[in-house]
Each structure stands twice: as C-alpha cells, then as structure tokens.
Amino acid sequence: MQAVMRFLSLVLIVLGLMLLGADVIASLEKGGEITVRSLDQVWMMIHAPSDLAFRAWLEHTVPQPGAQWIETVMGFWSWAVIGLPGVILAFLFGRRSGED
C-alpha cells in the first residue's frame, strides 16, 4: 500500500511540474506576461466536450453548496490542484528513518 501511494505521489508531482512548466512556457511566449491556467482551462484544452458534459452533470446532480465548491476548485491553478496533493502524499507516505 505504501509503495502504491509513493508512486501516486510521484505521478501527481510530475504532472504538477509539467503543468507549471507549460505555464512558464506560455508566459515566455507572451513576452513575459504571467500566464497561469486554471484546472478548467487545462481540461477545456484537452477535451472540451467532456468538460461541458461535466458542468451540465454538476448543475443537475450535485446540490448547490457542493457544486459551488467544485466550481471553485476548478478555478484554482492547475499545477496546484494536481501537484500539492502529490507533495502532501509524499510527506505522509515517505520513507521512515528505520526503513531499508
């Protein structure tokens, strides 16, 4: 179990760094204007119909406080939403001092 969680944390950290790098490249392409994409923007770039279907499902299925919370998370920086849970998992399931 611990090895699986370590691997998952590694994957999340790598994806977060990839998204952060993509934002840095986009900022450089725009002449230094800071560009940080939200999770929703990244999802729209990858597959727009599934994002729109998710939003339709969200407004018809999930009660309003929960839907509002999910919309807020979708507006956060993509690298933070993906990478920070990976860092937290890495700290929680990292090697202990007594392990080999």
ABEGO torsion letter per residue (X at the ends): XAAAAAAAAAAAAAAAAAAAAAAAAAAAAAGGBBBBBBAAAAAAAABAAAAAAAAAAAAAABBAAAAAAAAAAAABBAAAAAAAAAAAAAAAABBBAABX
